[in-house]
Amino acid sequence: IVRGTSFYKSSYFNITGNSYFSTLTDIGKHGEYLTYEALKHLETDNCKFLFNVYIPKPNGASTEIDVLLITPKGIFVLESKNYSGWIFGNEHQMYWTQTLISKNSRAIKNSFYNPIKQNSTHIKYLKKEINVNTLFHSIIVFSRRCTLKKLSVGETDAIVIKRPQLKKIVTSVMDSVGVICLSDAEIQEIFDHLYSYSQTSDEDKALHVLRI
């Protein structure tokens, strides 16, 4: 009851409208909510969140940002991967691999698009959309349930972590930025500009998935 009450008072619920039950039972939504939970303390510093932000592309398609955090120290673009199993990949590969072990001890391998490249695309079109001179921080957040088995990320600014590290990493990144990049008014302006892109209809969401 306490968790449910807290959920319905959260920015996540106010922006997404997702019910507590649907959030808990949907792996993707739950991962996004847990990412918000890890960072929601930043709201007291006038940082603002948006979720499932569909940024338009020139060709009429869109690119979806899972979690957007707008702060005085720049904009954090968070790609949530609420996966289990072993994760393999590097920043140059087009696809990464998730390996699961079945009940009969057989390895089941699934491929998914390189999330570093995915987030790079998000940031590319986000920059064009808001046209703001600020820092953009790319963070890929995996579930605590997975193991980052063989992950090589050394030539990119993107950060790949598991969710328990998220609070510490974001704090460290913000501390490392020596100047204020965005004023309170600019944060609000960016939030207001992008808010409508987080209120996409179910039909448009389905079209986005179909295009992918």
Stockholm file with secondary structure:
# STOCKHOLM 1.0

chainA/1-212         IVRGTSFYKSSYFNITGNSYFSTLTDIGKHGEYLTYEALKHLETDNCKFLFNVYIPKPNGASTEIDVLLITPKGIFVLESKNYSGWIFGNEHQMYWTQTLISKNSRAIKNSFYNPIKQNSTHIKYLKKEINVNTLFHSIIVFSRRCTLKKLSVGETDAIVIKRPQLKKIVTSVMDSVGVICLSDAEIQEIFDHLYSYSQTSDEDKALHVLRI
#=GR chainA/1-212 SS CHHHHHHHTSHHHHHHCCCHHHHHHCHHHHHHHHHHHHHGGGGGGTCEEEEEEEEECTTSCEEEEEEEEEETTEEEEEEEECCCEEEEEETTCSEEEEEEECTTSCEEEEEEECHHHHHHHHHHHHHHHHCCCSCEEEEEEECTTEEEEEEECCSSSCEEEEGGGHHHHHHHHHHHCCSCCSCHHHHHHHHHHHHGGGSCCHHHHHHHHHHC
#=GC SS_cons         CHHHHHHHTSHHHHHHCCCHHHHHHCHHHHHHHHHHHHHGGGGGGTCEEEEEEEEECTTSCEEEEEEEEEETTEEEEEEEECCCEEEEEETTCSEEEEEEECTTSCEEEEEEECHHHHHHHHHHHHHHHHCCCSCEEEEEEECTTEEEEEEECCSSSCEEEEGGGHHHHHHHHHHHCCSCCSCHHHHHHHHHHHHGGGSCCHHHHHHHHHHC
//
